[in-house]
Amino acid sequence: MNALRNYFYPVRLARYQGAARFPQYFRHTIKGDRESTIQFENYFRANSVSLEPWFEVVFWKMFSQSRVANEQTDRIIQQLTSPALMNPSQLVDYAGRFTRSESMTDFDLFRKQFKYRSNVIATVATFPAFLDPKNFPMVDTRVAKWVNNQYKVQNYHDLKGPQLIPSVFDNNSASTVLTMADFDFYLHWIHWTRHMAKKLIVLTGFPWRARDVEMAVFTAWGDRGCSHPAMKLNAI
């Protein structure tokens, strides 16, 4: 609960350098706590039939990486609009196929709609979490570092529950991003966060979602420049 209360990811969408091209969008300022983040999730789901909110989520996701956020958002917009506009209903459909099946094949089909030249997964994995935060967490290298550091002790305390596995990505590898090689890690992470959310609801009486468990882990690992993990999460 302490980790979740301290979750903080503030974003000003208006800082996107291409915002003027989308006069009805890129207006939100997300204060960064759980409530304001949920409001942004709700906004996306209510407006996902338009393509622009997908662009907004990409910039939101990349916002903390100030050196590349604009460039990466421009790239995704280009990939989704050229040579023809991607149908956002088709994106929702492909995302739904994955959230129903949880198969690597369906995730990769969804990922391929974004026309990445590499097999990266983190930005694409943001959308199942926005569309169904109760059952799907986000995933990124910060989460991966926490799992790689903590999975043994977490698993030991709940041997009958879903087990975390380490990612292919780690601090000592040549990889700096999560890729399709980490799909099994991602799937185990999904199942673990769901299981943990159910346990935490019983223990705390608070309406935990898989996304909330991920927020707590994100907070617990800590930002760049601090000792990791910055906050201990007791295994339960």
N, C-alpha and C positions, 0 to 999 in steps of 0.2 A: 504494500500500500504506500509506503514511504517513497519507493522508487517511482511508482506511477504518479504520485502527487508532484514529484519533482521533474517529471517529463517536461521538456521545454525545447520546442523547435519552432521559433517564430519565423514567419515568411511574409514578405511584402511582394505580392505578385507584380505590382506596378514597376518593380525594378527590372523586369524583363526588358531588354533593349528593343525588342520588336513589338512591345505592347500597343503602340499606336496603330499597328496594322489590324488590331482587333478591338475596336472602340467600345464594345459592350462587355469586354472580358478583361482579365488581368487587373481587376480592381480590388480584390479581397486583400485584407491584411489579416493574417492568421496570428493571433497573439502567441500561440505556441504551446498552451497547456492542453490537457485532454479535451476539455469542453470545446474550445475553439477549433481544435483539430477535427473533432466529431462533426462540428457544424460544416466544415469544409468537405468532409466525407459525404455528408448528407446532400450538400449542394451538388457535388459531382454526380451522385446517383440520380438526383432529380433532373439533371441536365445532360446525362451521358448520351442522349440521342443527338446531340450536337458535337461536332468534332473539337471545337475550341476548348471545352473543359478538359479534354484529354491532354491538350497542350499545356493547360494550366497545371495539371497534376505533374506533368513531366518537369516543368520549371520548379514547382514546389519540391519535388523529390531532389532535384539537383541544386537547390538554393544554397545549401551549406558549402558546396564546392564552387566558391565564387569565381575562381579562375576559368572554369569551364561551363558554368551553368547556362550562360547565354548561348554559347557555341553548341552545346549538346541539345538544348531546346530547339534551336534553329535547325539542327540536323534532323531531329525527329519530325518536326513540322514539314520539312522538305520531303522526308521519306513517306509521310502519310498523305501528302498532297500532290506528289509528282510521280508519274505523269498525269494521274487523275486523282481526284479526292477520294480518300478511303471512306467507305460508308460506315459511320459510327455504329449503326445497328449491327453491322457485321462484326465489328470489334466486340460488342457486347455479347453477340452470339458465340464467338470463338472463346471468349473468357468464360461464358457459361458452360460450354462443353468441358473445359478444364475443371471448373469448380464442381461439376457433377461427377466426372470420371476420376480426377486427380491423376491422370496418366501422363507420362512423359510425352507421349505422342501428341496428345491434345494441348499440352502446355507449349510444345515446340510449334505446333500449328498456329497457336495464338501469337507466340513470339515472332513468327515469320511474317505476320501481318505488318509488323513495324519495320521490315526490310533492313534489319541490321546486317552488316557485312561480317560481323563476328558473332559468336554464340553466347554473348552476355545475357544475363537473366534478371538482374536486380530491378531495373526500371520497369520492365514488363511485369514482374511479380508484384509491383505496387498496385496494379489495377484489380486483381482478385481481392486484395485487402481493402480497397476502397469500395468495391461492389458488395463484398460480404465480410465485413470486419469481425463479425461474430465467429466465423470459422476459418478465416485466413489472415495470417500475419504478413507484414512486409518482411523482407530479408535484405541484408546488405553486409558489407565486410565488417562493420562494427558488431553486428549480431554474430557473425561468423567467428570473430575473435573471442567473444564471450563464450560461445558454445565450445570452441576448441580448447578454451581454458578451463571450462567448468563441467563438460559433459560427463566425465567419470563420476564425480561426486553427486551430480544430479541423478544420474542413472542408478547409482548404488542405493539411494534412498527410496527408490520406487521401481524395484526390479520387475514388477508385473505390469507397469504402465508403459506407454510408448517411450522408446529409448532415443535419446539424441545420438547422432553420429558426427564425427568431425568433418569439416568441409575439406575439399581438395585445396581450396584457397587457405593459406595461412601466412603468417608474418615472414616465414623463411623461404617461401616458394617464389618462383619467378612471376607468378600470377598476381596481379593487383586488383582483379575483379572476380566476381562470381560468374561462372559460366555453366553451360549445360552439363559439364562434368560434375557439377555440384547439385544436380537435380535430386539425387537420393538424399543428400543432406537437407535440401529444402523441404522435401516431402516429410522426412522425419521431424523437422522443425515445425511444420504445420500441425502434425498429429500431437506433438508434445505440447504446443501452446494451447491447443484445444483442451487437452486433458488437464493441463495445469489451470486453465480458466475455470473448469468445472470444480476442481478441488478448492480453488481460491474463493469461489462463490459460497461454498459450504463454510469455509473457515472465516470469511470476513463479512458475509451478507451483502457484498457489493457486486454489481452486475458485470463481472469480468468478461471480456471477449478475448479471442485469440490475439487480436490487434493490441489489446491492453497489456497482455503478457509481453508481447514484443516491445511495446513502449517502455515497460519496466526494465527489461533486459538492456535495451538501448541506453537508458539512463544509467543503469548499474555499471555498464562497462566504462562509461566516461568519455569525455571529449578528448581531442588530441592534446598532447602535452601534459596529461595528468597520469598518475600511476593507475594501473589497471589490475583488477576491476576497481572502479572508484567507490563502489558501494557493494557490500556483500548481500547476496540474495540467499537466504536460508533454503536449503533443500527441504522439500516437504513430501 
